[in-house]
Amino acid sequence: MKTLILVRHAKSSWENPEMTDFERPLNERGLRDAPFMGKLLKEKGILPDLIISSPAIRALTTAKIFAKELKYSLRSISTNEIIYTTGPKEILNMLSQIDDSKNCVMVFGHNPDMTALVNYLSDDDLGNLPTASVICIDFYIESWTALTEETGKVRFYENPKKYFKKN
């Protein structure tokens, strides 16, 4: 079995209009939600074998915060430009190339691609994956090359709005 955990980056700041999209940091809410969601995954017993993140600051910062909560080495976080610059088909291709010794993989990325991946790969029809949301999908396959449409079963979906009344 393979497990894929898709995470949309936490809420980012639009405070500095001169900053590029790539450089946008997390805002106050993002800095609150990311560690909370990381702790929630730890409580669920999630231990990723591999974390891959978009290199964009908001996604990579979110990945580092989750990694710290999950006791995953920050130096072991991989970044892949594909997650930031392309689309769901290319991300799916990237996933199909993951070493099969990795059974639980977390990917930190952006919408609309994260939502599109959830809808393509799973038995769920998600309208939108909000910021800092996490969806865990199990695949009853032996190899990442076998990822195909609707082969995954959603184990859980967590969203900060479920826990914070005013978000």
Backbone as CSV, one residue per row, in Angstrom:
resi,resn,N_x,N_y,N_z,CA_x,CA_y,CA_z,C_x,C_y,C_z
1,MET,0.834,-1.179,0.000,0.000,0.000,0.000,0.885,1.251,0.000
2,LYS,0.437,2.265,-0.719,1.101,3.565,-0.757,0.129,4.610,-0.212
3,THR,0.677,5.579,0.495,-0.125,6.657,1.054,0.433,7.989,0.562
4,LEU,-0.467,8.797,0.034,-0.113,10.127,-0.445,-0.860,11.151,0.397
5,ILE,-0.119,12.094,0.941,-0.716,13.160,1.725,-0.463,14.468,0.982
6,LEU,-1.545,15.067,0.520,-1.442,16.335,-0.196,-1.779,17.467,0.763
7,VAL,-0.918,18.481,0.770,-1.079,19.614,1.668,-1.005,20.896,0.841
8,ARG,-2.032,21.712,0.983,-1.942,23.034,0.381,-1.219,23.933,1.374
9,HIS,-0.299,24.751,0.885,0.460,25.646,1.762,-0.483,26.439,2.668
10,ALA,0.036,26.848,3.806,-0.742,27.658,4.746,-0.946,29.061,4.154
11,LYS,-1.812,29.821,4.791,-2.202,31.154,4.302,-0.983,32.059,4.165
12,SER,-0.875,32.704,3.015,0.279,33.558,2.747,-0.080,35.035,2.806
13,SER,0.948,35.839,2.892,0.789,37.283,3.027,0.789,37.966,1.662
14,TRP,-0.116,38.918,1.521,-0.171,39.765,0.328,0.212,41.189,0.720
15,GLU,0.852,41.329,1.877,1.157,42.634,2.445,2.091,43.477,1.573
16,ASN,3.064,42.850,0.954,4.046,43.576,0.151,3.749,43.356,-1.337
17,PRO,3.124,44.326,-2.010,2.741,44.152,-3.416,3.939,44.061,-4.373
18,GLU,5.118,44.451,-3.916,6.302,44.380,-4.759,6.960,42.994,-4.728
19,MET,6.538,42.172,-3.811,7.093,40.832,-3.670,6.525,39.929,-4.769
20,THR,7.358,39.070,-5.329,6.872,38.143,-6.348,6.007,37.065,-5.702
21,ASP,5.203,36.404,-6.500,4.375,35.305,-6.014,5.235,34.238,-5.341
22,PHE,6.372,33.938,-5.936,7.283,32.915,-5.421,7.793,33.259,-4.025
23,GLU,7.988,34.550,-3.748,8.604,35.000,-2.500,7.627,35.217,-1.350
24,ARG,6.325,35.146,-1.609,5.362,35.467,-0.558,5.527,34.557,0.665
25,PRO,5.640,35.148,1.865,5.773,34.357,3.093,4.396,34.009,3.654
26,LEU,4.388,33.243,4.721,3.141,32.966,5.428,2.731,34.192,6.229
27,ASN,1.442,34.365,6.378,0.950,35.445,7.232,0.709,34.895,8.635
28,GLU,0.141,35.715,9.503,-0.075,35.318,10.898,-0.948,34.063,11.006
29,ARG,-2.023,34.027,10.230,-2.907,32.851,10.263,-2.179,31.604,9.767
30,GLY,-1.376,31.765,8.725,-0.600,30.631,8.216,0.381,30.099,9.247
31,LEU,1.001,31.019,9.988,1.958,30.619,11.029,1.261,29.992,12.230
32,ARG,-0.023,30.225,12.385,-0.824,29.562,13.423,-1.277,28.181,12.937
33,ASP,-1.798,28.134,11.702,-2.410,26.906,11.187,-1.409,25.791,10.880
34,ALA,-0.257,26.143,10.309,0.702,25.114,9.890,1.164,24.224,11.051
35,PRO,1.633,24.777,12.176,2.053,23.893,13.269,0.882,23.112,13.865
36,PHE,-0.279,23.737,13.904,-1.457,23.036,14.418,-1.762,21.802,13.568
37,MET,-1.733,21.975,12.251,-2.038,20.854,11.349,-0.932,19.793,11.402
38,GLY,0.309,20.211,11.559,1.402,19.259,11.714,1.229,18.405,12.964
39,LYS,0.837,19.048,14.071,0.590,18.312,15.315,-0.576,17.352,15.159
40,LEU,-1.580,17.776,14.427,-2.743,16.925,14.179,-2.325,15.649,13.435
41,LEU,-1.445,15.801,12.443,-0.954,14.622,11.715,-0.125,13.721,12.627
42,LYS,0.669,14.334,13.494,1.463,13.541,14.432,0.543,12.711,15.328
43,GLU,-0.545,13.333,15.801,-1.516,12.616,16.636,-2.171,11.462,15.874
44,LYS,-2.275,11.589,14.564,-2.854,10.534,13.734,-1.824,9.454,13.386
45,GLY,-0.589,9.623,13.859,0.443,8.627,13.625,1.088,8.691,12.249
46,ILE,0.994,9.829,11.592,1.582,9.973,10.266,3.087,10.165,10.382
47,LEU,3.820,9.312,9.691,5.278,9.398,9.638,5.704,9.285,8.175
48,PRO,5.919,10.409,7.512,6.259,10.350,6.092,7.650,9.775,5.849
49,ASP,7.753,9.006,4.771,9.054,8.512,4.318,9.736,9.559,3.452
50,LEU,8.922,10.439,2.869,9.442,11.446,1.950,8.525,12.664,1.983
51,ILE,9.134,13.842,2.061,8.406,15.100,1.923,8.966,15.816,0.708
52,ILE,8.053,16.188,-0.193,8.420,16.949,-1.393,7.606,18.236,-1.366
53,SER,8.275,19.356,-1.606,7.585,20.638,-1.574,7.873,21.448,-2.819
54,SER,6.915,22.277,-3.154,7.174,23.351,-4.095,8.278,24.202,-3.472
55,PRO,9.166,24.772,-4.279,10.205,25.632,-3.713,9.713,27.033,-3.356
56,ALA,8.460,27.381,-3.689,7.926,28.693,-3.331,7.968,28.845,-1.812
57,ILE,8.313,30.039,-1.346,8.542,30.281,0.085,7.372,29.819,0.944
58,ARG,6.140,30.131,0.565,4.982,29.785,1.399,4.792,28.281,1.517
59,ALA,5.064,27.538,0.446,4.926,26.077,0.484,6.078,25.447,1.260
60,LEU,7.294,25.883,0.982,8.459,25.306,1.652,8.444,25.618,3.146
61,THR,8.013,26.814,3.520,7.898,27.148,4.944,6.865,26.237,5.612
62,THR,5.736,26.027,4.944,4.710,25.128,5.481,5.283,23.720,5.656
63,ALA,6.011,23.235,4.652,6.613,21.898,4.722,7.583,21.793,5.894
64,LYS,8.379,22.824,6.103,9.356,22.804,7.204,8.658,22.796,8.564
65,ILE,7.578,23.541,8.678,6.837,23.567,9.943,6.226,22.194,10.222
66,PHE,5.613,21.577,9.214,5.053,20.231,9.381,6.166,19.248,9.721
67,ALA,7.291,19.328,9.013,8.404,18.402,9.239,8.890,18.480,10.677
68,LYS,8.989,19.692,11.196,9.432,19.861,12.587,8.474,19.160,13.540
69,GLU,7.178,19.326,13.317,6.172,18.687,14.174,6.216,17.163,14.062
70,LEU,6.546,16.667,12.860,6.555,15.220,12.601,7.924,14.584,12.843
71,LYS,8.868,15.392,13.334,10.233,14.904,13.603,10.896,14.355,12.334
72,TYR,10.638,15.025,11.222,11.231,14.681,9.924,12.378,15.660,9.692
73,SER,13.518,15.163,9.291,14.700,15.996,9.096,14.456,17.094,8.056
74,LEU,14.685,18.339,8.449,14.502,19.455,7.525,15.421,19.327,6.310
75,ARG,16.605,18.775,6.523,17.550,18.589,5.416,17.084,17.542,4.415
76,SER,16.145,16.700,4.836,15.648,15.642,3.952,14.458,16.075,3.093
77,ILE,13.964,17.291,3.306,12.856,17.779,2.476,13.363,18.012,1.065
78,SER,12.678,17.418,0.101,13.012,17.632,-1.308,12.152,18.753,-1.855
79,THR,12.699,19.520,-2.770,11.880,20.507,-3.472,11.859,20.128,-4.948
80,ASN,10.756,20.456,-5.591,10.642,20.183,-7.019,9.867,21.314,-7.675
81,GLU,10.505,21.973,-8.591,9.944,23.113,-9.323,8.644,22.744,-10.040
82,ILE,8.514,21.480,-10.425,7.312,21.012,-11.123,6.053,21.355,-10.317
83,ILE,6.129,21.226,-9.011,4.959,21.480,-8.155,4.526,22.940,-8.233
84,TYR,5.470,23.833,-8.505,5.154,25.258,-8.570,4.798,25.722,-9.982
85,THR,5.474,25.176,-10.963,5.389,25.775,-12.302,4.511,25.050,-13.309
86,THR,4.127,23.821,-13.067,3.409,23.090,-14.109,1.960,22.862,-13.723
87,GLY,1.518,21.629,-13.765,0.125,21.334,-13.455,-0.018,19.929,-12.924
88,PRO,-1.258,19.503,-12.687,-1.485,18.202,-12.053,-0.941,17.010,-12.849
89,LYS,-0.977,17.059,-14.161,-0.462,15.927,-14.950,1.030,15.752,-14.744
90,GLU,1.756,16.853,-14.696,3.205,16.789,-14.487,3.537,16.376,-13.052
91,ILE,2.728,16.829,-12.094,2.931,16.412,-10.703,2.671,14.907,-10.587
92,LEU,1.636,14.427,-11.250,1.342,12.991,-11.263,2.513,12.212,-11.856
93,ASN,3.093,12.718,-12.911,4.265,12.084,-13.515,5.425,12.062,-12.519
94,MET,5.623,13.157,-11.795,6.666,13.214,-10.767,6.418,12.139,-9.703
95,LEU,5.154,12.023,-9.254,4.813,11.027,-8.236,5.080,9.610,-8.719
96,SER,4.832,9.356,-9.992,5.020,8.001,-10.534,6.491,7.590,-10.567
97,GLN,7.382,8.557,-10.367,8.820,8.265,-10.387,9.422,8.113,-8.991
98,ILE,8.596,8.170,-7.962,9.089,8.027,-6.591,9.554,6.590,-6.371
99,ASP,10.655,6.457,-5.655,11.194,5.143,-5.331,10.153,4.349,-4.539
100,ASP,9.926,3.122,-4.939,8.894,2.294,-4.312,9.195,1.902,-2.873
101,SER,10.412,2.183,-2.399,10.705,1.937,-0.985,10.023,2.987,-0.095
102,LYS,9.557,4.067,-0.697,8.852,5.131,0.029,7.360,4.822,0.002
103,ASN,6.788,4.530,1.168,5.372,4.150,1.221,4.439,5.287,1.603
104,CYS,4.947,6.280,2.327,4.120,7.421,2.741,4.815,8.703,2.288
105,VAL,4.190,9.401,1.354,4.781,10.600,0.759,3.864,11.790,0.996
106,MET,4.461,12.908,1.420,3.730,14.169,1.588,4.180,15.145,0.521
107,VAL,3.204,15.808,-0.110,3.501,16.807,-1.129,2.867,18.130,-0.706
108,PHE,3.668,19.183,-0.672,3.210,20.521,-0.314,3.174,21.373,-1.566
109,GLY,1.961,21.845,-1.893,1.831,22.595,-3.123,0.757,23.650,-3.074
110,HIS,0.203,23.918,-4.245,-0.666,25.064,-4.474,-1.955,24.639,-5.162
111,ASN,-2.968,25.486,-4.989,-4.183,25.318,-5.774,-4.024,26.066,-7.091
112,PRO,-4.675,25.648,-8.139,-5.718,24.628,-8.193,-5.183,23.197,-8.323
113,ASP,-3.862,23.041,-8.407,-3.285,21.716,-8.677,-3.545,20.693,-7.581
114,MET,-3.462,21.101,-6.301,-3.695,20.139,-5.217,-5.132,19.615,-5.265
115,THR,-6.092,20.502,-5.471,-7.496,20.080,-5.565,-7.696,19.173,-6.773
116,ALA,-7.105,19.535,-7.898,-7.238,18.717,-9.109,-6.664,17.318,-8.898
117,LEU,-5.539,17.214,-8.203,-4.944,15.895,-7.913,-5.848,15.047,-7.033
118,VAL,-6.396,15.672,-5.989,-7.320,14.950,-5.101,-8.480,14.392,-5.917
119,ASN,-9.080,15.229,-6.734,-10.248,14.816,-7.512,-9.911,13.764,-8.554
120,TYR,-8.721,13.822,-9.110,-8.313,12.845,-10.119,-7.965,11.492,-9.479
121,LEU,-7.201,11.526,-8.401,-6.664,10.293,-7.834,-7.598,9.552,-6.880
122,SER,-8.542,10.269,-6.272,-9.303,9.647,-5.197,-10.765,9.403,-5.542
123,ASP,-11.418,8.782,-4.590,-12.851,8.521,-4.692,-13.659,9.704,-4.177
124,ASP,-12.993,10.826,-3.939,-13.630,12.017,-3.396,-13.790,13.061,-4.494
125,ASP,-14.753,13.939,-4.331,-14.940,15.058,-5.253,-14.886,16.331,-4.420
126,LEU,-13.700,16.852,-4.268,-13.454,18.000,-3.420,-13.623,19.273,-4.237
127,GLY,-14.414,20.199,-3.740,-14.608,21.456,-4.450,-13.373,22.341,-4.411
128,ASN,-12.725,22.398,-3.252,-11.563,23.262,-3.082,-10.796,22.817,-1.841
129,LEU,-9.500,22.734,-1.957,-8.641,22.409,-0.821,-8.163,23.745,-0.230
130,PRO,-8.737,24.170,0.900,-8.353,25.460,1.486,-6.908,25.459,1.980
131,THR,-6.387,26.650,2.274,-5.014,26.754,2.762,-4.831,25.938,4.042
132,ALA,-3.661,25.328,4.161,-3.244,24.491,5.300,-4.065,23.217,5.455
133,SER,-4.874,22.898,4.466,-5.656,21.659,4.528,-4.796,20.472,4.130
134,VAL,-5.174,19.324,4.667,-4.435,18.084,4.461,-5.429,17.003,4.061
135,ILE,-5.082,16.265,3.012,-5.908,15.118,2.633,-4.996,13.914,2.470
136,CYS,-5.371,12.824,3.115,-4.595,11.584,3.102,-5.316,10.572,2.229
137,ILE,-4.617,10.072,1.215,-5.207,9.135,0.261,-4.386,7.844,0.265
138,ASP,-5.060,6.722,0.467,-4.409,5.405,0.426,-4.631,4.764,-0.938
139,PHE,-3.589,4.112,-1.425,-3.636,3.393,-2.694,-3.223,1.951,-2.448
140,TYR,-4.028,1.031,-2.887,-3.705,-0.384,-2.709,-2.918,-0.853,-3.924
141,ILE,-1.688,-0.323,-4.003,-0.766,-0.603,-5.092,0.606,-0.886,-4.492
142,GLU,1.455,-1.510,-5.267,2.814,-1.808,-4.815,3.828,-0.797,-5.335
143,SER,3.467,-0.093,-6.416,4.404,0.813,-7.062,3.732,2.152,-7.361
144,TRP,4.491,3.224,-7.193,3.990,4.550,-7.508,3.648,4.679,-8.993
145,THR,4.218,3.838,-9.817,3.908,3.891,-11.257,2.457,3.492,-11.537
146,ALA,1.808,2.874,-10.577,0.428,2.405,-10.762,-0.623,3.454,-10.381
147,LEU,-0.198,4.670,-10.026,-1.162,5.727,-9.708,-1.990,6.041,-10.949
148,THR,-3.286,5.889,-10.833,-4.178,6.229,-11.937,-5.454,6.837,-11.394
149,GLU,-6.309,7.231,-12.287,-7.543,7.915,-11.931,-8.410,7.097,-10.986
150,GLU,-8.834,7.750,-9.912,-9.752,7.204,-8.911,-9.321,5.872,-8.299
151,THR,-7.994,5.674,-8.175,-7.505,4.444,-7.545,-7.298,4.611,-6.048
152,GLY,-7.381,5.841,-5.558,-7.134,6.099,-4.143,-8.400,6.218,-3.330
153,LYS,-8.272,5.882,-2.060,-9.383,6.008,-1.115,-8.975,7.006,-0.044
154,VAL,-9.794,8.034,0.158,-9.486,9.057,1.153,-9.595,8.447,2.548
155,ARG,-8.506,8.529,3.302,-8.505,8.067,4.695,-9.002,9.175,5.609
156,PHE,-8.509,10.401,5.385,-9.004,11.539,6.152,-8.738,12.833,5.411
157,TYR,-9.520,13.828,5.783,-9.384,15.179,5.256,-9.482,16.115,6.445
158,GLU,-8.468,16.930,6.646,-8.453,17.867,7.763,-8.249,19.287,7.249
159,ASN,-8.920,20.215,7.921,-8.946,21.595,7.496,-8.924,22.472,8.752
160,PRO,-8.079,23.500,8.819,-8.025,24.332,10.023,-9.365,24.958,10.408
161,LYS,-10.194,25.248,9.429,-11.485,25.885,9.722,-12.372,24.993,10.583
162,LYS,-12.091,23.712,10.573,-12.829,22.759,11.397,-12.522,22.981,12.892
163,TYR,-11.362,23.559,13.178,-10.897,23.707,14.554,-10.870,25.140,15.055
164,PHE,-10.805,26.095,14.151,-10.758,27.508,14.528,-12.016,28.183,14.033
165,LYS,-12.813,28.705,14.958,-14.093,29.315,14.595,-13.930,30.520,13.682
166,LYS,-13.058,31.431,14.057,-12.804,32.609,13.211,-11.489,32.384,12.497
167,ASN,-11.591,32.144,11.213,-10.397,31.854,10.426,-10.238,32.923,9.395
